[in-house]
Amino acid sequence: MTHQDYVSRTKNKKNPYKKQQAPAPKVVTAKLKLLIVIALTFGIGFGYLLWSIKDITPEEATTVNSNPSTKKATTLPEPPKEKWAYPQQLQEKEVDAGEYTVEDRGPWKMQCGSFRTQQQAEKMKATIAFAGLSSHISASSGSNGTWHKVYLGPYDKKRDAERDKHKLRGNRISTCQIWLWR
């Protein structure tokens, strides 16, 4: 069985044997008629409004409202006597400015890892060096063996340590913690 080629076939073939239908008459619905009537009413009303105010000059409009014989001299009444005492107390109140000192909590360090072997600590130190920061390694012995700590610092301000921590996070080193240097 051969395949038919549907691509080359035209879609709108007219059948010469089929009678052509007359186009359907356009029907104006009641809603459309109502909208037309409302639009015409507003248009005519707006036109009448413009026609009726065309002869009024700006001087006439201001003189109608500002008749000096109907105006009375108005004076402002005195403000009422204050019923509460707090406005006067607020005006007389003096605030003592307390003196305080900010304690410097001390130097800060940022520890980025603690490893069992010196080789792992050196690898972390090299990774931190690629981020553009210098780190140190210290060994500490305890009851569970020797640990090699990788740390940065000391920092005078915690904000400086936070800035370096953010820089390390940008280089995919997110294991750093900030501690007081003690």
C-alpha positions as CSV (number, residue, x, y, z in Angstrom):
1,M,0.0,0.0,0.0
2,T,1.4,3.3,-1.0
3,H,1.5,6.3,1.3
4,Q,-0.4,9.4,0.6
5,D,1.3,12.8,0.6
6,Y,-0.8,15.0,2.9
7,V,1.7,17.8,2.9
8,S,1.2,18.9,-0.7
9,R,-2.5,18.8,-0.4
10,T,-4.2,22.2,-0.3
11,K,-6.5,22.8,2.7
12,N,-9.2,25.1,1.3
13,K,-10.4,23.4,-1.8
14,K,-13.7,24.6,-3.0
15,N,-16.2,22.0,-4.0
16,P,-17.7,23.0,-7.3
17,Y,-20.8,20.8,-6.7
18,K,-21.6,22.3,-3.3
19,K,-23.8,25.3,-3.1
20,Q,-22.3,28.3,-1.6
21,Q,-24.1,29.6,1.4
22,A,-25.0,33.3,1.7
23,P,-23.2,35.1,4.4
24,A,-25.1,35.3,7.7
25,P,-26.7,38.7,8.2
26,K,-25.0,40.8,11.0
27,V,-27.3,40.9,14.0
28,V,-27.2,43.9,16.3
29,T,-27.9,42.7,19.8
30,A,-29.9,44.6,22.5
31,K,-26.8,45.1,24.6
32,L,-25.0,46.7,21.8
33,K,-27.9,49.0,21.1
34,L,-28.1,50.0,24.8
35,L,-24.3,50.8,24.9
36,I,-24.7,52.9,21.8
37,V,-27.6,54.9,23.3
38,I,-25.7,55.4,26.6
39,A,-22.5,56.6,24.7
40,L,-24.6,59.0,22.6
41,T,-26.3,60.4,25.7
42,F,-23.0,61.1,27.5
43,G,-21.6,62.6,24.3
44,I,-24.6,64.9,23.9
45,G,-24.6,65.8,27.6
46,F,-20.8,66.7,27.5
47,G,-21.3,68.8,24.4
48,Y,-24.2,70.7,26.0
49,L,-22.0,71.3,29.1
50,L,-19.2,72.7,27.0
51,W,-21.6,74.9,25.0
52,S,-23.2,76.3,28.2
53,I,-19.9,77.4,29.8
54,K,-18.3,78.8,26.7
55,D,-19.5,82.4,27.4
56,I,-18.4,82.6,31.1
57,T,-15.1,84.5,31.5
58,P,-12.7,83.8,34.4
59,E,-13.4,87.2,36.0
60,E,-17.1,86.5,36.3
61,A,-16.4,83.2,38.0
62,T,-14.2,84.8,40.6
63,T,-16.4,87.8,41.3
64,V,-19.5,85.7,41.9
65,N,-17.9,83.9,44.8
66,S,-16.0,86.8,46.3
67,N,-18.7,89.3,47.1
68,P,-17.2,91.6,49.8
69,S,-20.6,92.5,51.4
70,T,-21.4,88.9,52.3
71,K,-18.0,88.2,53.8
72,K,-17.6,88.8,57.5
73,A,-14.3,89.5,59.1
74,T,-13.3,86.3,60.7
75,T,-10.8,86.0,63.5
76,L,-9.4,82.8,64.8
77,P,-10.5,81.7,68.2
78,E,-8.0,81.2,70.9
79,P,-6.7,77.7,71.3
80,P,-8.4,75.7,74.0
81,K,-6.8,75.4,77.4
82,E,-4.7,72.2,77.7
83,K,-6.5,69.7,79.8
84,W,-3.5,67.5,80.4
85,A,-0.1,68.3,81.9
86,Y,2.2,66.1,79.7
87,P,2.8,68.7,77.0
88,Q,4.2,71.1,79.6
89,Q,6.2,68.4,81.2
90,L,7.7,67.4,77.9
91,Q,8.8,70.9,77.3
92,E,10.5,71.2,80.7
93,K,12.0,67.7,80.8
94,E,15.8,67.3,80.6
95,V,17.3,64.1,79.4
96,D,20.5,62.8,81.1
97,A,23.0,61.6,78.5
98,G,24.5,58.5,80.1
99,E,28.1,58.0,79.5
100,Y,29.1,54.5,78.7
101,T,32.1,52.7,77.4
102,V,32.3,50.0,74.9
103,E,34.4,47.1,76.1
104,D,36.8,45.6,73.6
105,R,36.1,42.0,73.9
106,G,39.5,41.0,72.7
107,P,41.1,39.6,69.7
108,W,39.2,37.2,67.5
109,K,40.3,34.1,65.6
110,M,38.6,32.1,62.9
111,Q,39.1,28.4,62.9
112,C,38.5,26.7,59.6
113,G,39.2,23.1,60.4
114,S,40.6,20.6,62.8
115,F,42.3,17.5,61.3
116,R,44.0,14.3,62.6
117,T,46.9,14.5,60.2
118,Q,49.3,17.3,59.3
119,Q,48.8,16.6,55.6
120,Q,45.0,17.3,55.7
121,A,45.7,20.6,57.6
122,E,48.3,21.6,55.0
123,K,45.8,20.9,52.2
124,M,43.2,23.2,53.9
125,K,45.9,25.9,54.4
126,A,46.7,25.8,50.7
127,T,43.0,26.1,49.8
128,I,42.8,29.2,52.0
129,A,45.9,30.6,50.5
130,F,44.3,30.3,47.0
131,A,41.5,32.5,48.4
132,G,44.1,35.2,49.1
133,L,44.3,34.8,52.9
134,S,47.1,33.6,55.2
135,S,46.3,30.9,57.8
136,H,48.2,29.1,60.5
137,I,48.4,25.5,61.8
138,S,48.7,24.7,65.5
139,A,48.8,21.2,67.0
140,S,47.0,20.4,70.2
141,S,47.2,17.2,72.2
142,G,44.4,15.9,74.2
143,S,42.9,12.7,75.6
144,N,41.8,11.6,72.2
145,G,45.0,12.3,70.3
146,T,46.7,15.1,68.5
147,W,44.6,17.5,66.4
148,H,46.0,20.0,63.8
149,K,43.9,23.2,63.8
150,V,43.8,25.6,60.8
151,Y,43.0,29.1,61.9
152,L,43.2,32.7,60.7
153,G,43.9,35.7,62.9
154,P,44.1,37.4,65.3
155,Y,41.6,40.0,64.4
156,D,41.1,43.2,66.4
157,K,37.5,43.5,65.4
158,K,34.9,40.8,64.7
159,R,33.8,42.7,61.6
160,D,37.2,42.0,60.0
161,A,36.8,38.3,60.8
162,E,33.3,38.3,59.3
163,R,34.7,40.0,56.1
164,D,37.3,37.2,55.7
165,K,34.7,34.5,56.4
166,H,32.5,35.9,53.7
167,K,35.4,35.9,51.3
168,L,36.1,32.2,52.1
169,R,32.4,31.4,51.6
170,G,32.7,32.9,48.1
171,N,35.6,30.4,47.5
172,R,33.5,27.4,48.8
173,I,35.1,27.2,52.2
174,S,32.1,27.2,54.6
175,T,33.5,25.4,57.6
176,C,35.0,28.4,59.4
177,Q,33.9,29.6,62.9
178,I,34.8,32.8,64.7
179,W,35.9,32.5,68.3
180,L,37.4,34.8,70.9
181,W,41.1,34.3,71.2
182,R,41.6,32.7,74.6
